[in-house]
Amino acid sequence: MDKHLVRIVQERANGYCEVCGRGAGESMALHHRKLKSRGGKDSAANLISIHHGCHNMKTESVHLNPEWAEQNGYMTPSWQEPHEQPINLCNAGFALLLDDGSIKYLEEKAHE
């Protein structure tokens, strides 16, 4: 994976898990919201930085609870593009992740 892209995603996450909002005190993973098996690409809109536990080891993890993950935008259906799928960032509200690494919040209170 391109190091510049990894840096963009990590800078956007600012040292926090983009699913649970806790700091990166444990090892982190980059998760493809639109899985590669569904045609997902390496892009800032498609990648989120998350704890390994939030990725695939806890009850409310992205891979163990795909329905929950899709409702919160952590997984994107094959027919939708990640930059069009809102994501619940750290329970701060829903936002769109853009390919330049920026965030477009969809709720007023989300980012102050």
Secondary structure, 3 states (H helix, E strand, C coil): CCHHHHHHHHHHHCCECCCCCCECCCCEEEEECCCHHHCCCCCCCCEEEEEHHHHHCCCCCCCCCHHHHHHCCCCCCCCCCHHHCCEECCCCCEEEECCCCCEEECCHHHCC
